Amino acid sequence: MKKIISKTIWIVSLLAGLGLIITSYAGWLNPNTWSWLSLAGYAFPLFLLLTMVCLVICALIRKRYLLVPFFALIAAYPAVSLYFPLHFAALGDPVTSDSTLTVISYNTYNWSWGEGVKDKNEKPNRVVEFLAALDVDVMCLQESPLTGYSTNELNRQVTKKLQYIDTIHGHGASTLTLISRFPIVRKQFIDYDTKGNISGAFWLNVRGREVIILSNHLQTMGFTMGEREDFSSMVHGEKESRNEIKNTSHTIAGKILSASKIRANQAEALAAFIRDHKNEPLIVCGDFNDIPQSYTYHTISSALDDEADALTDCYRAVAAGPGFTYSRYGIRARIDHMFCSRHLEPIHCRVDRTTDASDHYPIICQMIFR
């Protein structure tokens, strides 16, 4: 019996470690080429948890196997630190001064209309109230169409402090809104393959220095409300039929792969824009609709190969914890991101979970010029 237990611990530890390493680097694989294998990164949290459990069990029961999960964690460390950074010194309140630049990226879910608000003129609007209470310099808002009502509410509550506002419209009804304390010099729509999503750049004059804000709302998974509810039921063990679980899994996986292929092309277009402007102060933010262990994230974060020019993931650099920006229907993931170029240094970053007005939580980062 002891031999069976020992062998089981060895096999599970080995498989968990291999799974952790594979899922850690799956984001390097283009879904248009590698198809299903490129989606392995979505299983990273599961293998991380399993490897940690194996580490504890080996430490308590079979110390001679301890090296297996230990070396797996070492090999996967870049992905582990990306998924769960540990910068507890930065958990304090941000310090605002004339030298800092504070930016929020927030998918407003069409000013919370998607959250059961039946009257689009309903007052007060919780998204606008949340924004009005913030002390930030720049607001990058996705899914934020400026209707007569939303414009009036923003003018009444927000643009008293941040007087500059502009939008970029994409295909269909997709809209990016930028509200800034600093003048908006010009803007540019980034054209790529899309099914209703959008990216755009805004040039700001920040205390005499031109800064580019590249705001994004990349391809969504395209889940219907019914599919989201089915997935939530499956995650919470409410589906008992094997066929139901199988059908839901196939549907969800198929849509994830399809969306990932579209986002891969979008990410490559954004990477080209980033390379074209590598000598300018640049902030890349928005709703990427993808996790850190994805080709989307990897392509954008590594757009500049030269280490001296590399983009910095603000959350990874100074925050702590997984920082989930989406937590609905059994899905918990950080799919909203913010990067800055070498011209800027992040000093504070957090995911603000004080509001549930949207289906996303906003990410707020504070930087200084180097």
C-alpha positions in Angstrom: 0.0 0.0 0.0 2.9 2.4 0.9 4.4 1.7 -2.5 1.2 2.5 -4.3 0.8 5.8 -2.4 4.5 6.7 -3.0 4.2 5.9 -6.7 0.9 7.9 -7.0 2.5 10.9 -5.4 5.5 10.7 -7.8 3.3 10.4 -10.9 0.9 13.2 -9.8 3.7 15.5 -8.9 5.5 14.8 -12.2 2.3 15.3 -14.3 1.4 18.5 -12.3 4.9 19.9 -12.8 4.9 19.2 -16.5 1.4 20.7 -16.9 2.5 23.8 -15.0 5.5 24.3 -17.3 3.5 23.7 -20.5 0.7 26.1 -19.5 3.3 28.7 -18.4 4.7 29.1 -21.9 1.6 28.3 -24.0 1.1 32.0 -24.5 4.1 31.9 -26.9 2.0 29.8 -29.3 -0.1 31.5 -32.0 -3.6 30.1 -32.0 -3.8 30.4 -35.8 -0.9 27.9 -36.0 -1.1 25.8 -32.9 -4.9 25.8 -32.5 -6.0 24.0 -29.2 -2.5 23.7 -27.8 -2.2 27.5 -27.6 -5.2 27.5 -25.2 -3.2 25.5 -22.6 -2.5 28.7 -20.7 -6.1 28.8 -19.5 -5.4 25.8 -17.4 -2.4 27.5 -15.7 -4.2 28.3 -12.4 -5.3 24.6 -12.0 -1.8 23.3 -12.5 -0.3 25.9 -10.2 -2.7 24.9 -7.5 -2.0 21.2 -8.1 1.7 21.7 -8.0 1.5 23.7 -4.8 -0.5 20.9 -3.2 2.0 18.3 -4.4 4.8 20.5 -2.9 3.1 20.4 0.5 2.3 16.6 0.3 5.9 15.8 -0.7 7.3 18.0 2.1 5.1 16.1 4.7 5.1 12.6 3.3 7.7 12.0 0.6 10.6 14.5 0.9 12.6 12.6 -1.7 10.1 13.7 -4.3 10.1 17.4 -3.2 12.5 18.4 -6.0 9.9 17.6 -8.7 7.3 20.3 -7.8 10.1 22.6 -6.6 11.9 22.6 -9.9 8.6 22.9 -11.8 7.8 26.1 -9.8 11.3 27.4 -10.6 10.9 26.7 -14.3 7.5 28.4 -14.3 8.5 31.3 -12.1 8.1 34.0 -14.7 4.5 32.9 -15.3 3.8 32.4 -11.5 5.1 36.0 -10.8 2.9 37.3 -13.6 -0.2 35.5 -12.4 0.4 36.3 -8.7 2.9 39.2 -8.1 3.9 39.9 -4.6 4.8 43.5 -4.1 3.2 44.1 -0.7 5.1 47.4 -0.2 2.9 48.9 -2.9 -0.4 48.1 -1.3 -0.6 51.4 0.5 -2.5 54.4 -0.8 -1.1 56.2 -3.9 0.6 59.6 -3.4 -0.6 62.2 -5.9 1.7 65.0 -6.8 2.5 67.3 -9.7 5.0 64.7 -11.0 2.7 61.7 -11.1 0.4 60.5 -13.8 -2.6 58.4 -12.7 -4.6 56.4 -15.3 -7.7 54.3 -15.0 -8.7 51.7 -17.6 -12.3 50.6 -17.3 -14.8 48.8 -19.4 -18.0 50.5 -18.4 -20.4 47.9 -19.9 -22.1 50.7 -21.8 -22.5 52.8 -18.6 -23.8 49.7 -16.7 -26.8 49.2 -19.0 -25.8 45.6 -19.3 -26.2 45.1 -15.6 -30.0 45.1 -15.6 -30.6 48.9 -15.9 -33.7 49.0 -18.0 -34.0 52.8 -18.3 -30.9 54.2 -20.1 -31.7 57.6 -18.6 -31.8 56.3 -15.1 -30.2 58.5 -12.5 -27.9 58.4 -10.8 -25.7 56.4 -13.1 -23.4 54.3 -10.9 -20.5 54.2 -13.4 -20.5 58.0 -13.7 -20.7 58.4 -9.9 -17.8 56.1 -9.4 -15.7 58.0 -12.0 -16.7 61.4 -10.5 -15.3 60.3 -7.0 -11.9 59.3 -8.4 -8.7 61.5 -8.2 -7.1 60.5 -11.5 -5.5 62.3 -14.5 -6.7 60.2 -17.4 -9.7 57.9 -17.8 -9.6 55.3 -20.6 -13.1 53.9 -21.0 -14.2 51.0 -23.2 -17.7 50.2 -24.2 -18.5 53.8 -23.5 -20.8 55.4 -26.2 -21.4 59.1 -25.7 -25.2 59.4 -26.0 -26.9 62.6 -25.0 -27.6 61.2 -21.6 -24.1 59.9 -20.8 -22.6 63.2 -22.2 -24.8 65.3 -19.9 -24.0 63.1 -16.9 -20.2 63.3 -17.6 -20.3 67.0 -18.1 -22.3 67.4 -14.8 -20.1 65.2 -12.7 -16.7 64.4 -14.3 -15.5 66.9 -16.8 -15.5 69.7 -14.1 -12.2 68.2 -13.0 -11.0 66.6 -16.2 -12.0 69.0 -18.9 -10.9 67.3 -22.0 -13.0 64.5 -23.6 -12.8 62.7 -26.9 -14.0 59.4 -28.5 -12.8 57.0 -31.2 -15.5 55.0 -33.0 -14.9 51.7 -34.5 -16.9 49.3 -36.7 -20.5 49.0 -35.5 -21.3 50.5 -32.1 -17.8 50.1 -30.5 -16.5 53.2 -28.8 -13.5 54.3 -26.8 -13.8 57.4 -24.6 -10.9 59.2 -23.1 -11.3 61.9 -20.5 -8.2 63.8 -19.5 -6.8 66.5 -17.3 -4.4 67.3 -20.1 -5.1 68.5 -23.6 -5.8 65.8 -26.2 -3.7 66.8 -29.2 -4.9 64.2 -31.8 -6.2 60.7 -32.1 -5.9 57.7 -34.4 -8.1 54.7 -35.1 -6.2 51.4 -35.3 -7.7 49.3 -38.1 -7.6 45.5 -37.8 -9.7 42.4 -38.2 -12.6 42.9 -35.8 -16.2 41.8 -35.1 -17.2 45.0 -33.3 -14.2 45.7 -31.1 -11.8 48.6 -31.3 -8.3 50.0 -30.6 -7.3 53.6 -30.8 -4.5 56.0 -29.8 -4.8 59.4 -28.2 -1.9 61.9 -28.0 -1.9 64.0 -24.8 0.2 67.0 -23.9 1.2 66.1 -20.3 2.9 69.0 -18.7 4.7 69.8 -22.0 5.5 66.1 -22.8 3.6 64.2 -25.5 2.3 60.9 -24.2 0.4 58.3 -26.3 -2.5 56.4 -24.7 -3.3 53.3 -26.7 -6.7 52.2 -25.5 -8.2 48.8 -26.5 -11.2 46.6 -26.4 -10.1 43.4 -28.1 -12.3 40.6 -29.4 -14.7 39.2 -26.9 -15.4 35.5 -26.4 -18.8 36.0 -27.8 -20.6 33.9 -25.2 -24.4 34.4 -25.1 -26.0 35.0 -21.7 -27.3 31.4 -21.8 -23.9 30.0 -22.4 -22.4 32.1 -19.5 -25.1 30.7 -17.2 -24.5 27.2 -18.4 -20.8 27.6 -17.8 -21.4 29.0 -14.3 -23.7 26.0 -13.5 -21.0 23.6 -14.7 -18.3 25.3 -12.6 -20.5 25.2 -9.5 -21.3 21.5 -10.0 -25.0 22.2 -10.8 -24.9 20.1 -14.0 -25.3 16.4 -13.4 -25.7 15.1 -16.9 -22.5 14.1 -18.6 -23.9 15.1 -22.0 -24.7 18.6 -20.6 -21.2 19.0 -19.3 -19.7 17.7 -22.6 -21.8 20.0 -24.7 -21.2 23.1 -22.6 -17.4 22.4 -22.6 -17.3 21.9 -26.4 -19.3 25.1 -27.0 -17.2 27.2 -24.6 -13.8 25.8 -25.8 -14.8 26.4 -29.5 -15.7 30.0 -28.9 -12.5 30.6 -26.9 -10.4 29.3 -29.7 -12.3 31.3 -32.4 -11.9 34.5 -30.4 -8.3 33.8 -29.6 -7.5 33.6 -33.3 -9.1 37.0 -34.0 -7.3 38.5 -31.0 -4.0 37.1 -32.2 -4.3 39.2 -35.4 -5.4 42.3 -33.4 -2.4 41.9 -31.0 0.0 41.7 -33.9 -1.4 45.0 -35.3 -1.0 46.6 -31.9 2.5 45.3 -31.6 3.3 46.9 -35.0 2.0 50.3 -33.7 4.0 50.0 -30.5 7.2 49.3 -32.5 6.5 52.3 -34.7 6.3 54.5 -31.6 8.9 53.0 -29.4 10.8 56.3 -28.9 7.7 58.0 -27.5 6.2 57.8 -24.0 3.4 55.2 -24.4 0.7 53.7 -22.2 -1.1 50.6 -23.5 -4.3 49.7 -21.6 -7.8 48.3 -21.9 -9.9 45.3 -22.0 -7.8 42.6 -23.7 -10.4 39.9 -23.0 -7.4 37.6 -22.5 -5.3 36.3 -19.6 -1.6 36.9 -18.9 -0.8 33.3 -20.1 -2.1 34.1 -23.6 -0.7 34.8 -27.0 -2.5 38.2 -26.9 -0.7 39.3 -23.8 2.6 37.8 -24.9 2.5 39.5 -28.3 1.7 43.0 -26.9 4.0 42.8 -23.8 7.0 41.6 -25.9 6.3 43.9 -28.9 9.7 45.5 -28.2 12.4 42.8 -28.2 15.2 45.1 -26.9 15.1 44.7 -23.1 16.0 48.4 -22.7 12.8 49.4 -24.6 10.5 46.7 -23.3 7.1 47.5 -22.0 6.4 47.2 -18.3 3.2 45.5 -17.1 2.3 48.0 -14.4 0.3 45.5 -12.3 3.0 42.9 -12.4 5.7 45.5 -11.5 4.1 47.0 -8.4 0.9 45.1 -7.3 0.1 42.0 -5.3 -2.3 39.2 -5.8 -4.0 37.8 -8.9 -5.9 41.1 -9.5 -9.0 39.6 -11.2 -10.7 42.2 -13.3 -13.5 39.9 -14.3 -15.4 37.8 -11.8 -18.8 36.7 -13.2 -20.4 33.4 -14.2 -17.7 31.3 -12.6 -15.0 33.1 -14.5 -12.2 34.7 -12.4 -9.4 36.3 -14.5 -7.3 39.3 -15.0 -8.2 40.3 -18.6 -7.8 44.1 -18.3 -4.1 45.2 -18.4 -2.0 48.3 -18.4 1.6 48.7 -19.8 3.9 51.6 -20.0 7.0 52.3 -22.0 10.6 52.9 -20.6 9.8 56.6 -20.4 7.5 55.9 -17.4 7.9 54.0 -14.2 4.9 52.5 -12.4 4.8 53.2 -8.6 1.3 52.0 -7.7 -1.3 49.8 -9.3 -4.5 48.2 -8.2 -7.7 46.6 -9.3 -10.5 48.6 -7.8 -13.2 46.2 -6.5 -15.3 48.9 -4.7 -17.8 49.0 -7.6 -19.8 46.3 -9.4 -21.5 48.7 -11.7 -19.9 47.0 -14.7 -19.1 43.4 -15.4 -15.4 44.4 -15.2 -13.4 45.9 -12.3 -11.2 48.9 -13.3 -7.5 48.9 -13.1 -5.8 52.1 -11.8 -2.1 52.8 -12.1 0.1 55.6 -11.1 3.4 56.4 -12.8 6.1 59.0 -12.9 8.4 60.1 -15.7 11.9 58.6 -15.6 
